[in-house]
């Protein structure tokens, strides 16, 4: 079992990642939107970190734990199934959220301009985006928490990566709400609150898994987390980065993210 201090550290790291939506909310109320090159580079960097650490570190670590329990073949099959189950989970959540209000869909960043002339629809768009964002952040929070609980040093780059990609999500919430309410504080507040779904996901996931938290559960959770991370990167972060029109910036950002993650793993290994 884990000590109280380990649980608190993991929860604190998840909370920090979730609260990054507040940074995006601040950007959203201070200026209309950040520069396209910055957005593309940041999202690409985040995707690079998440893909690399998922496939090189998290999935192998989870599979290794399962192999120790069920043997080479059984453990490999369990890890593979858990990986794609994680992808299926986040893909299902993604499908349940209407595309026009999905903060992970590239077009959602243009919704504020399209709805600017209609105050009521702006309010609806902002609120629905906040709800959609909360639905997406729930499994992300659990993923971050599990990683931090098992190995805090491994979770640090994951927290940074998720925090980076939470920033534009905060913008997606704050921009329409600022236009609808005329209040910078309300827009920023809702953007920040929407990110609290991540620590909530961590708490609920931990309470559900606590009775069965052992090597097998941790191995399956790690493999599933890797699937969630890869899907988020390929289906959400990279398409959104490229939608800015800064194709090279997103690609260079992703390569930089992978390089930073690779170096950090070698130094920490």
Backbone as numpy.savetxt, mean C-alpha at the origin, in Angstrom:
# Nx Ny Nz CAx CAy CAz Cx Cy Cz
5.16 -16.88 20.73 4.32 -15.67 20.73 5.20 -14.41 20.73
4.58 -13.33 20.38 5.31 -12.07 20.30 5.10 -11.26 21.58
6.12 -10.50 21.94 6.03 -9.67 23.12 5.21 -8.42 22.82
4.78 -7.76 23.89 3.98 -6.55 23.73 4.77 -5.47 23.00
6.07 -5.36 23.30 6.89 -4.33 22.65 7.00 -4.60 21.16
7.14 -5.87 20.76 7.21 -6.21 19.34 5.92 -5.86 18.62
4.80 -6.14 19.27 3.50 -5.82 18.69 3.33 -4.32 18.54
3.73 -3.56 19.56 3.59 -2.10 19.53 4.48 -1.48 18.46
5.69 -2.01 18.29 6.60 -1.50 17.25 6.00 -1.74 15.87
5.50 -2.95 15.65 4.90 -3.29 14.35 3.67 -2.43 14.08
2.86 -2.22 15.10 1.66 -1.40 14.93 2.04 0.05 14.65
3.06 0.55 15.33 3.50 1.94 15.13 4.01 2.15 13.71
4.74 1.17 13.18 5.24 1.28 11.82 4.10 1.30 10.81
3.08 0.47 11.07 1.91 0.44 10.19 1.16 1.77 10.26
1.05 2.32 11.46 0.37 3.60 11.64 1.09 4.71 10.87
2.41 4.72 10.92 3.18 5.73 10.20 2.95 5.64 8.69
2.91 4.41 8.17 2.66 4.22 6.74 1.28 4.75 6.37
0.28 4.45 7.20 -1.08 4.89 6.92 -1.24 6.40 6.98
-0.57 7.02 7.92 -0.71 8.46 8.10 -0.05 9.27 6.98
0.69 8.58 6.09 1.28 9.29 4.95 0.22 9.88 4.04
-1.02 9.36 4.13 -2.09 9.99 3.35 -2.29 11.43 3.78
-1.95 11.72 5.05 -2.05 13.10 5.53 -1.06 14.02 4.82
0.11 13.47 4.45 1.07 14.26 3.67 0.47 14.59 2.31
-0.13 13.57 1.69 -0.79 13.81 0.41 -1.93 14.80 0.55
-2.66 14.69 1.66 -3.75 15.64 1.89 -3.24 17.06 2.01
-2.09 17.22 2.68 -1.50 18.56 2.81 -1.10 19.11 1.45
-0.50 18.25 0.62 -0.13 18.69 -0.73 -1.37 19.07 -1.51
-2.44 18.27 -1.33 -3.67 18.52 -2.07 -4.34 19.84 -1.73
-4.17 20.31 -0.51 -4.81 21.57 -0.13 -3.88 22.76 -0.31
-2.58 22.52 -0.37 -1.64 23.62 -0.57 -1.52 23.96 -2.04
-1.45 22.92 -2.87 -1.36 23.13 -4.30 -2.28 22.14 -5.00
-2.59 22.42 -6.23 -3.56 21.57 -6.94 -3.06 20.15 -7.08
-1.85 19.98 -7.52 -1.27 18.65 -7.62 0.25 18.78 -7.73
0.98 17.74 -7.29 2.45 17.80 -7.40 2.87 17.67 -8.84
4.13 17.95 -9.11 4.63 17.83 -10.47 4.54 16.41 -10.99
4.29 16.26 -12.28 4.11 14.94 -12.86 5.37 14.09 -12.75
6.53 14.71 -12.89 7.78 13.95 -12.80 8.00 13.43 -11.39
7.70 14.27 -10.39 7.83 13.82 -9.01 6.88 12.65 -8.74
5.62 12.78 -9.16 4.64 11.72 -8.93 5.07 10.43 -9.60
5.50 10.51 -10.87 5.90 9.31 -11.60 7.12 8.65 -10.94
8.10 9.44 -10.56 9.31 8.89 -9.93 8.99 8.26 -8.59
8.17 8.92 -7.78 7.85 8.41 -6.45 7.06 7.10 -6.54
6.08 7.05 -7.42 5.28 5.84 -7.56 6.13 4.71 -8.15
6.98 5.02 -9.13 7.87 4.01 -9.69 8.83 3.47 -8.64
9.40 4.36 -7.85 10.31 3.95 -6.77 9.59 3.01 -5.80
8.38 3.38 -5.41 7.59 2.56 -4.50 7.35 1.18 -5.08
6.97 1.12 -6.37 6.72 -0.16 -7.03 7.99 -1.01 -7.07
9.12 -0.38 -7.37 10.38 -1.12 -7.42 10.74 -1.76 -6.10
10.58 -0.99 -5.04 10.86 -1.51 -3.70 9.95 -2.69 -3.38
8.66 -2.52 -3.65 7.68 -3.54 -3.27 7.82 -4.82 -4.08
8.05 -4.70 -5.38 8.20 -5.89 -6.22 9.47 -6.65 -5.83
10.57 -5.93 -5.68 11.84 -6.58 -5.37 11.79 -7.28 -4.02
11.34 -6.59 -3.00 11.35 -7.19 -1.67 10.34 -8.33 -1.59
9.25 -8.25 -2.36 8.26 -9.32 -2.34 8.80 -10.61 -2.94
9.44 -10.50 -4.11 9.89 -11.68 -4.83 11.23 -12.21 -4.34
12.07 -11.33 -3.82 13.42 -11.75 -3.42 13.50 -12.11 -1.94
12.67 -11.47 -1.12 12.79 -11.66 0.32 11.53 -12.24 0.97
10.37 -11.62 0.77 9.18 -12.01 1.52 8.66 -13.38 1.09
8.46 -13.58 -0.23 7.95 -14.87 -0.70 8.91 -16.01 -0.37
10.22 -15.87 -0.65 11.13 -16.97 -0.27 11.14 -17.24 1.23
11.02 -16.20 2.03 11.03 -16.38 3.49 9.79 -17.17 3.93
8.62 -16.80 3.36 7.41 -17.52 3.69 7.47 -18.97 3.23
7.95 -19.20 2.02 8.04 -20.56 1.48 9.01 -21.40 2.29
10.11 -20.79 2.72 11.09 -21.51 3.53 10.48 -22.03 4.82
9.66 -21.20 5.45 8.99 -21.62 6.69 8.04 -22.79 6.43
7.34 -22.75 5.30 6.38 -23.79 4.97 7.08 -25.09 4.58
8.24 -24.98 3.93 9.02 -26.16 3.56 9.49 -26.90 4.80
9.86 -26.16 5.85 10.31 -26.79 7.09 9.21 -27.60 7.74
7.95 -27.22 7.46 6.81 -27.91 8.08 6.31 -29.04 7.21
6.13 -28.77 5.90 5.48 -29.72 5.00 6.40 -30.33 3.94
7.69 -30.09 4.05 8.62 -30.66 3.09 8.78 -29.78 1.86
9.72 -30.18 1.01 10.04 -29.34 -0.16 8.85 -29.11 -1.06
8.19 -30.20 -1.47 7.09 -30.06 -2.43 5.87 -29.44 -1.79
5.49 -29.95 -0.62 4.31 -29.43 0.07 4.46 -27.96 0.42
5.63 -27.60 0.93 5.87 -26.21 1.29 5.88 -25.30 0.09
6.48 -25.77 -1.01 6.51 -24.96 -2.24 5.11 -24.72 -2.77
4.28 -25.79 -2.77 2.90 -25.63 -3.22 2.13 -24.68 -2.31
2.32 -24.81 -1.00 1.61 -23.94 -0.06 1.99 -22.48 -0.25
3.29 -22.23 -0.45 3.75 -20.87 -0.67 3.21 -20.29 -1.96
3.19 -21.11 -3.02 2.68 -20.65 -4.31 1.19 -20.32 -4.23
0.43 -21.21 -3.59 -1.02 -20.99 -3.46 -1.30 -19.74 -2.64
-0.55 -19.57 -1.54 -0.75 -18.40 -0.68 -0.40 -17.11 -1.43
0.65 -17.16 -2.26 1.04 -15.99 -3.03 -0.08 -15.54 -3.96
-0.63 -16.49 -4.71 -1.70 -16.13 -5.65 -3.02 -15.87 -4.93
-3.19 -16.41 -3.74 -4.38 -16.09 -2.94 -4.32 -14.63 -2.50
-3.11 -14.16 -2.17 -2.95 -12.74 -1.83 -3.29 -11.86 -3.00
-2.84 -12.25 -4.20 -3.18 -11.50 -5.40 -4.69 -11.50 -5.63
-5.33 -12.67 -5.45 -6.77 -12.78 -5.65 -7.54 -11.89 -4.67
-7.06 -11.82 -3.43 -7.73 -11.01 -2.42 -7.74 -9.53 -2.79
-6.58 -9.00 -3.10 -6.50 -7.57 -3.41 -7.15 -7.27 -4.76
-7.11 -8.24 -5.70 -7.78 -8.05 -6.99 -9.29 -8.01 -6.81
-9.81 -8.83 -5.90 -11.26 -8.84 -5.63 -11.69 -7.51 -5.05
-10.91 -7.01 -4.09 -11.23 -5.71 -3.50 -11.19 -4.63 -4.57
-10.20 -4.71 -5.44 -10.07 -3.73 -6.51 -11.28 -3.76 -7.45
-11.80 -4.96 -7.72 -12.94 -5.09 -8.62 -14.24 -4.60 -7.98
-14.32 -4.70 -6.66 -15.54 -4.28 -5.97 -15.70 -2.77 -5.88
-14.59 -2.05 -6.08 -14.63 -0.59 -6.02 -14.85 -0.04 -7.42
-15.91 0.75 -7.65 -16.15 1.31 -8.98 -14.93 2.06 -9.50
-14.62 1.87 -10.77 -13.40 2.42 -11.37 -13.33 3.93 -11.28
-14.50 4.58 -11.43 -14.47 6.04 -11.47 -14.17 6.68 -10.13
-14.27 5.89 -9.02 -13.96 6.45 -7.71 -12.79 5.74 -7.05
-12.15 4.83 -7.79 -11.05 4.06 -7.25 -9.79 4.92 -7.23
-9.24 5.19 -6.06 -8.05 6.03 -5.98 -6.82 5.38 -6.57
-6.87 4.08 -6.84 -5.74 3.39 -7.45 -5.87 3.32 -8.95
-6.96 3.84 -9.52 -7.10 3.88 -10.97 -6.54 5.20 -11.48
-5.76 5.18 -12.56 -5.12 6.40 -13.05 -6.09 7.54 -13.31
-7.27 7.25 -13.85 -8.19 8.32 -14.19 -8.70 9.07 -12.98
-8.61 8.45 -11.78 -9.16 9.10 -10.60 -8.44 10.39 -10.28
-7.18 10.54 -10.72 -6.43 11.75 -10.43 -6.92 12.92 -11.27
-7.75 12.64 -12.28 -8.28 13.71 -13.11 -9.73 14.03 -12.75
-10.29 13.28 -11.79 -11.69 13.49 -11.43 -11.94 14.89 -10.88
-10.94 15.43 -10.16 -11.15 16.74 -9.55 -11.41 17.79 -10.63
-10.66 17.75 -11.74 -10.86 18.71 -12.81 -12.23 18.53 -13.47
-12.63 17.29 -13.66 -13.89 17.01 -14.34 -15.10 17.46 -13.54
-14.97 17.43 -12.22 -16.13 17.72 -11.37 -16.07 19.09 -10.69
-15.08 19.89 -11.06 -14.84 21.14 -10.34 -16.03 22.09 -10.38
-16.82 22.05 -11.42 -17.93 23.00 -11.56 -19.17 22.60 -10.79
-19.16 21.44 -10.18 -20.38 20.97 -9.50 -20.05 20.57 -8.08
-20.36 21.46 -7.16 -19.96 21.31 -5.76 -20.47 20.01 -5.13
-21.72 19.68 -5.34 -22.31 18.50 -4.71 -21.61 17.22 -5.19
-21.35 17.14 -6.47 -20.70 15.96 -7.00 -19.25 15.87 -6.54
-18.62 17.01 -6.33 -17.26 17.01 -5.80 -17.22 16.42 -4.39
-18.23 16.80 -3.60 -18.31 16.28 -2.24 -18.48 14.77 -2.25
-19.38 14.31 -3.12 -19.62 12.87 -3.24 -18.37 12.15 -3.71
-17.69 12.72 -4.69 -16.48 12.09 -5.22 -15.41 11.97 -4.14
-15.23 13.04 -3.36 -14.21 13.01 -2.30 -14.52 11.99 -1.23
-15.79 11.92 -0.82 -16.16 10.98 0.24 -16.04 9.53 -0.23
-16.50 9.28 -1.46 -16.42 7.92 -1.99 -14.97 7.50 -2.21
-14.14 8.44 -2.62 -12.73 8.14 -2.79 -12.10 7.77 -1.45
-12.50 8.48 -0.38 -11.98 8.17 0.95 -12.38 6.76 1.37
-13.63 6.38 1.08 -14.10 5.03 1.42 -13.36 3.99 0.60
-13.21 4.26 -0.71 -12.49 3.33 -1.57 -11.04 3.16 -1.12
-10.43 4.25 -0.75 -9.05 4.21 -0.27 -8.94 3.37 0.99
-9.91 3.50 1.89 -9.90 2.72 3.12 -9.99 1.22 2.81
-10.83 0.85 1.84 -10.97 -0.55 1.46 -9.64 -1.11 0.95
-8.93 -0.32 0.16 -7.66 -0.78 -0.38 -6.58 -0.84 0.69
-6.57 0.10 1.60 -5.50 0.18 2.59 -5.61 -0.89 3.67
-6.79 -1.47 3.82 -7.00 -2.47 4.88 -6.03 -3.64 4.75
-6.00 -4.35 3.59 -5.03 -5.46 3.48 -3.57 -4.99 3.44
-3.34 -3.77 2.94 -1.99 -3.24 2.94 -1.48 -3.08 4.38
-2.35 -2.63 5.26 -1.98 -2.47 6.65 -1.62 -3.79 7.30
-2.40 -4.82 6.99 -2.10 -6.14 7.54 -0.76 -6.65 7.02
-0.50 -6.40 5.72 0.75 -6.84 5.12 1.94 -6.17 5.81
1.84 -4.88 6.03 2.92 -4.14 6.69 3.13 -4.63 8.12
2.04 -4.86 8.81 2.10 -5.29 10.20 2.78 -6.65 10.34
2.40 -7.59 9.47 2.98 -8.93 9.53 4.49 -8.87 9.30
4.89 -8.08 8.29 6.31 -7.95 7.99 7.06 -7.34 9.17
6.50 -6.30 9.77 7.15 -5.63 10.90 7.19 -6.51 12.14
6.17 -7.34 12.28 6.11 -8.21 13.44 7.17 -9.30 13.37
7.38 -9.83 12.16 8.34 -10.92 11.98 9.78 -10.41 11.97
10.00 -9.29 11.26 11.37 -8.78 11.14 11.33 -7.27 10.88
11.43 -6.44 11.92 11.31 -4.98 11.77 12.26 -4.38 10.76
13.50 -4.88 10.68 14.46 -4.31 9.72 14.00 -4.53 8.28
13.34 -5.65 8.01 12.82 -5.91 6.68 11.63 -5.01 6.38
10.87 -4.68 7.41 9.64 -3.90 7.21 9.91 -2.42 6.94
11.08 -1.92 7.32 11.35 -0.48 7.14 11.20 -0.04 5.69
11.86 -0.70 4.71 11.66 -0.27 3.32 10.23 -0.46 2.84
9.52 -1.46 3.38 8.11 -1.66 3.00 7.28 -0.50 3.50
7.52 -0.08 4.74 6.80 1.07 5.29 7.05 2.31 4.45
8.30 2.53 4.07 8.64 3.69 3.24 7.93 3.61 1.89
7.94 2.42 1.28 7.31 2.26 -0.03 5.81 2.52 0.03
5.15 1.95 1.03 3.70 2.15 1.16 3.40 3.60 1.48
4.23 4.22 2.32 4.02 5.63 2.64 4.12 6.49 1.38
5.08 6.18 0.50 5.23 6.95 -0.74 3.98 6.83 -1.60
3.46 5.62 -1.73 2.30 5.48 -2.60 1.00 5.91 -1.93
1.04 6.13 -0.61 -0.14 6.68 0.07 -0.26 8.19 -0.14
0.85 8.85 -0.49 0.82 10.30 -0.66 -0.13 10.73 -1.79
0.00 10.18 -3.01 -0.96 10.58 -4.05 -2.40 10.17 -3.75
-2.58 9.10 -2.96 -3.93 8.72 -2.57 -4.54 9.80 -1.68
-3.73 10.36 -0.78 -4.22 11.46 0.04 -4.61 12.66 -0.79
-3.85 12.90 -1.86 -4.18 13.99 -2.78 -5.53 13.74 -3.43
-5.77 12.47 -3.84 -7.01 12.11 -4.52 -8.23 12.36 -3.63
-8.05 12.24 -2.32 -9.16 12.51 -1.39 -9.30 14.01 -1.15
-8.18 14.68 -0.92 -8.23 16.07 -0.47 -8.67 17.05 -1.55
-8.24 16.85 -2.79 -8.53 17.83 -3.84 -10.03 18.04 -4.05
-10.83 16.97 -4.27 -12.27 17.21 -4.47 -12.96 17.72 -3.21
-12.53 17.28 -2.02 -13.18 17.74 -0.80 -12.87 19.20 -0.52
-11.67 19.63 -0.88 -11.36 21.05 -0.71 -12.24 21.90 -1.63
-12.42 21.42 -2.87 -13.26 22.16 -3.82 -14.71 22.17 -3.37
-15.15 21.08 -2.72 -16.55 20.98 -2.32 -16.85 21.77 -1.06
-15.96 21.72 -0.08 -16.23 22.36 1.21 -15.60 23.73 1.35
-14.56 23.99 0.57 -13.84 25.25 0.71 -12.96 25.29 1.95
-12.86 24.17 2.64 -12.08 24.10 3.88 -10.84 23.26 3.69
-9.67 23.86 3.88 -8.43 23.10 3.81 -8.35 22.07 4.94
-8.79 22.45 6.14 -8.68 21.56 7.30 -9.55 20.33 7.16
-10.79 20.50 6.66 -11.68 19.35 6.49 -11.13 18.40 5.44
-10.63 18.95 4.34 -10.08 18.12 3.28 -8.87 17.34 3.77
-7.98 18.03 4.49 -6.80 17.37 5.04 -7.19 16.32 6.07
-8.18 16.63 6.91 -8.61 15.69 7.94 -9.15 14.39 7.37
-10.00 14.49 6.34 -10.55 13.29 5.72 -9.47 12.47 5.03
-8.52 13.13 4.39 -7.42 12.42 3.74 -6.60 11.65 4.77
-6.36 12.28 5.91 -5.58 11.63 6.96 -6.34 10.46 7.56
-7.63 10.65 7.83 -8.43 9.59 8.43 -8.54 8.37 7.52
-8.58 8.60 6.20 -8.72 7.47 5.28 -7.52 6.52 5.38
-6.37 7.06 5.76 -5.18 6.22 5.90 -5.18 5.37 7.16
-6.08 5.67 8.12 -6.13 4.89 9.35 -6.67 3.49 9.12
-7.17 3.21 7.91 -7.60 1.85 7.60 -6.41 0.88 7.65
-5.21 1.38 7.44 -4.03 0.51 7.48 -3.76 -0.03 8.89
-3.65 0.82 9.92 -3.48 0.25 11.26 -4.70 -0.55 11.71
-5.90 -0.19 11.22 -7.09 -0.97 11.55 -6.99 -2.37 10.94
-6.52 -2.44 9.69 -6.31 -3.74 9.05 -5.29 -4.57 9.80
-4.26 -3.92 10.30 -3.24 -4.62 11.08 -3.84 -5.20 12.36
-4.66 -4.39 13.04 -5.25 -4.82 14.30 -6.22 -5.98 14.11
-7.11 -5.83 13.13 -8.11 -6.89 12.88 -7.42 -8.17 12.43
-6.46 -8.05 11.51 -5.75 -9.23 11.04 -5.02 -9.95 12.15
-4.39 -9.19 13.03 -3.65 -9.81 14.13 -4.60 -10.52 15.10
-5.72 -9.89 15.41 -6.66 -10.50 16.35 -7.26 -11.79 15.79
-7.48 -11.81 14.46 -8.03 -13.01 13.83 -7.01 -14.14 13.82
-5.75 -13.77 13.53 -4.71 -14.80 13.40 -4.03 -15.16 14.72
-4.24 -14.36 15.76 -3.52 -14.56 17.01 -3.65 -15.99 17.55
-4.85 -16.60 17.53 -4.96 -17.96 18.08 -4.16 -19.00 17.30
-3.89 -18.74 16.01 -3.18 -19.74 15.20 -1.83 -19.21 14.74
-1.35 -18.17 15.37 -0.09 -17.56 14.94 1.08 -18.48 15.28
1.59 -19.14 14.25 2.71 -20.04 14.41 3.51 -20.06 13.12
4.49 -20.95 12.99 5.32 -21.00 11.77 4.49 -21.15 10.49
3.48 -22.02 10.51 2.67 -22.24 9.30 1.88 -20.99 8.95
1.22 -20.40 9.95 0.42 -19.20 9.70 1.29 -18.04 9.22
2.47 -17.90 9.82 3.36 -16.82 9.41 3.89 -17.05 7.99
4.19 -18.31 7.66 4.66 -18.61 6.32 3.61 -18.31 5.26
2.38 -18.72 5.53 1.28 -18.45 4.59 1.03 -16.96 4.49
1.04 -16.27 5.64 0.81 -14.82 5.64 1.89 -14.10 4.85
3.14 -14.51 5.01 4.23 -13.86 4.28 4.07 -14.04 2.77
3.76 -15.26 2.34 3.58 -15.51 0.90 2.39 -14.71 0.37
1.31 -14.65 1.15 0.15 -13.87 0.74 0.45 -12.38 0.66
1.23 -11.90 1.61 1.66 -10.50 1.62 2.44 -10.18 0.36
3.32 -11.09 -0.06 4.10 -10.88 -1.28 3.18 -10.72 -2.49
2.13 -11.55 -2.55 1.17 -11.43 -3.64 0.45 -10.11 -3.65
0.04 -9.64 -2.47 -0.64 -8.34 -2.35 0.27 -7.21 -2.84
1.52 -7.24 -2.40 2.48 -6.21 -2.78 2.71 -6.16 -4.29
2.88 -7.34 -4.90 3.15 -7.39 -6.34 1.95 -6.87 -7.13
0.75 -7.26 -6.72 -0.45 -6.80 -7.43 -0.59 -5.28 -7.34
-0.42 -4.75 -6.15 -0.53 -3.30 -5.96 0.47 -2.57 -6.86
1.67 -3.11 -6.95 2.71 -2.46 -7.74 2.39 -2.49 -9.24
2.00 -3.66 -9.75 1.81 -3.83 -11.18 0.47 -3.30 -11.68
-0.55 -3.39 -10.85 -1.88 -2.98 -11.31 -2.22 -1.55 -10.95
-1.54 -1.00 -9.93 -1.94 0.31 -9.43 -0.83 1.36 -9.53
0.32 1.04 -8.98 1.38 2.06 -8.91 1.97 2.39 -10.27
2.38 1.37 -11.02 3.02 1.64 -12.31 2.06 2.26 -13.34
0.82 1.74 -13.49 -0.10 2.40 -14.43 -0.36 3.85 -14.07
-0.50 4.13 -12.76 -0.73 5.50 -12.33 0.48 6.37 -12.62
1.68 5.83 -12.40 2.90 6.58 -12.68 3.00 6.91 -14.17
2.72 5.95 -15.03 2.83 6.16 -16.47 1.74 7.09 -16.99
0.61 7.14 -16.29 -0.47 8.02 -16.71 -0.07 9.49 -16.63
0.94 9.79 -15.84 1.41 11.18 -15.75 2.08 11.65 -17.04
2.43 10.70 -17.92 3.12 11.05 -19.15 4.63 11.01 -19.02
5.10 10.79 -17.80 6.54 10.74 -17.54 7.00 9.27 -17.50
6.98 8.63 -18.67 7.28 7.20 -18.75 8.69 6.90 -18.23
9.68 7.66 -18.68 11.06 7.40 -18.28 11.26 7.63 -16.78
10.60 8.65 -16.25 10.75 8.94 -14.82 10.21 7.78 -13.99
9.08 7.19 -14.40 8.52 6.07 -13.65 9.42 4.85 -13.74
10.00 4.61 -14.93 10.90 3.46 -15.11 12.18 3.64 -14.30
12.78 4.84 -14.40 14.00 5.09 -13.63 13.72 5.01 -12.13
12.54 5.51 -11.72 12.17 5.44 -10.31 12.06 4.00 -9.84
11.46 3.15 -10.67 11.32 1.74 -10.30 12.68 1.06 -10.18
13.56 1.32 -11.15 14.90 0.73 -11.09 15.65 1.21 -9.85
15.50 2.49 -9.54 16.14 3.03 -8.34 15.60 2.36 -7.08
14.31 2.15 -7.04 13.70 1.48 -5.89 14.22 0.07 -5.72
14.33 -0.67 -6.83 14.86 -2.03 -6.78 16.32 -2.01 -6.33
17.09 -1.05 -6.83 18.50 -0.97 -6.46 18.68 -0.67 -4.98
17.91 0.29 -4.49 17.99 0.65 -3.05 17.60 -0.55 -2.20
16.55 -1.28 -2.61 16.12 -2.44 -1.85 17.17 -3.53 -1.88
17.78 -3.75 -3.05 18.81 -4.79 -3.18 20.00 -4.48 -2.29
20.47 -3.23 -2.33 21.62 -2.84 -1.51 21.30 -2.97 -0.02
20.10 -2.54 0.36 19.74 -2.61 1.78 19.67 -4.07 2.26
19.17 -4.97 1.41 19.10 -6.38 1.80 20.49 -6.98 1.94
21.40 -6.58 1.03 22.78 -7.09 1.12 23.46 -6.57 2.39
23.25 -5.29 2.70 23.88 -4.71 3.89 23.31 -5.29 5.17
22.01 -5.59 5.16 21.36 -6.13 6.35 21.50 -7.64 6.46
21.88 -8.28 5.34 21.96 -9.74 5.31 23.15 -10.29 6.11
